[in-house]
Amino acid sequence: MSKCKCHSYNADSGETPEVQIQHPQAGTKCIYACIAPVIQHLWDNDVWTIGSCCGHGGEFGSPSIVLGENEDNYTRIRGLIAEKDDRRFELTQWKRVIV
């Protein structure tokens, strides 16, 4: 896969702007261009995400996705990601726990 050129607002680097994609339930969202096909593919396959970063060519680590708290089939999610992108994505997840 080619080196990412997505614009980072934190590092003020890169020239490719974010793109808008359509979430089936939450409406239009801005996503980094190089991972937009992955995120759209996850959404189209009913995987809820709540955040993502492309990693900006390794400047900020690997591409990463924060999964919704009800997602639990990580093997399936990794398979869906691999259908669109050959990079290794870091998957994280926040869960609300009432104690």
KAZI-V88238 format. One record per residue. RES is the residue in one letter. OMEGA is omega in whole degrees, 0 to 359 (none if undefined). NEAR is the number of other ideal C-beta (glycine too) atoms within 8 Angstrom. Layout:
res->RES omega->OMEGA near->NEAR
res->RES omega->OMEGA near->NEAR
//
This chain:
res->M omega->182 near->4
res->S omega->180 near->3
res->K omega->180 near->4
res->C omega->175 near->12
res->K omega->180 near->8
res->C omega->180 near->12
res->H omega->175 near->9
res->S omega->178 near->11
res->Y omega->180 near->5
res->N omega->183 near->5
res->A omega->183 near->9
res->D omega->178 near->5
res->S omega->180 near->7
res->G omega->184 near->11
res->E omega->182 near->5
res->T omega->181 near->9
res->P omega->174 near->6
res->E omega->176 near->9
res->V omega->177 near->9
res->Q omega->174 near->8
res->I omega->188 near->11
res->Q omega->172 near->8
res->H omega->184 near->9
res->P omega->182 near->6
res->Q omega->188 near->4
res->A omega->177 near->5
res->G omega->184 near->6
res->T omega->179 near->7
res->K omega->175 near->9
res->C omega->183 near->6
res->I omega->175 near->13
res->Y omega->189 near->12
res->A omega->187 near->11
res->C omega->177 near->10
res->I omega->180 near->14
res->A omega->178 near->11
res->P omega->179 near->8
res->V omega->183 near->13
res->I omega->179 near->13
res->Q omega->179 near->11
res->H omega->176 near->12
res->L omega->180 near->13
res->W omega->180 near->13
res->D omega->179 near->7
res->N omega->173 near->7
res->D omega->173 near->5
res->V omega->182 near->11
res->W omega->175 near->9
res->T omega->179 near->12
res->I omega->177 near->7
res->G omega->178 near->6
res->S omega->174 near->12
res->C omega->181 near->10
res->C omega->181 near->11
res->G omega->176 near->12
res->H omega->176 near->13
res->G omega->180 near->8
res->G omega->180 near->7
res->E omega->179 near->8
res->F omega->179 near->9
res->G omega->181 near->6
res->S omega->170 near->9
res->P omega->184 near->14
res->S omega->179 near->12
res->I omega->173 near->16
res->V omega->182 near->10
res->L omega->174 near->13
res->G omega->189 near->9
res->E omega->181 near->8
res->N omega->179 near->5
res->E omega->180 near->11
res->D omega->179 near->4
res->N omega->187 near->6
res->Y omega->177 near->8
res->T omega->177 near->6
res->R omega->181 near->7
res->I omega->178 near->13
res->R omega->177 near->10
res->G omega->178 near->8
res->L omega->178 near->12
res->I omega->182 near->13
res->A omega->177 near->8
res->E omega->184 near->6
res->K omega->188 near->8
res->D omega->182 near->11
res->D omega->177 near->4
res->R omega->177 near->7
res->R omega->181 near->4
res->F omega->171 near->12
res->E omega->178 near->9
res->L omega->176 near->10
res->T omega->182 near->8
res->Q omega->173 near->9
res->W omega->176 near->7
res->K omega->175 near->5
res->R omega->179 near->5
res->V omega->178 near->4
res->I omega->181 near->3
res->V omega->none near->2
//
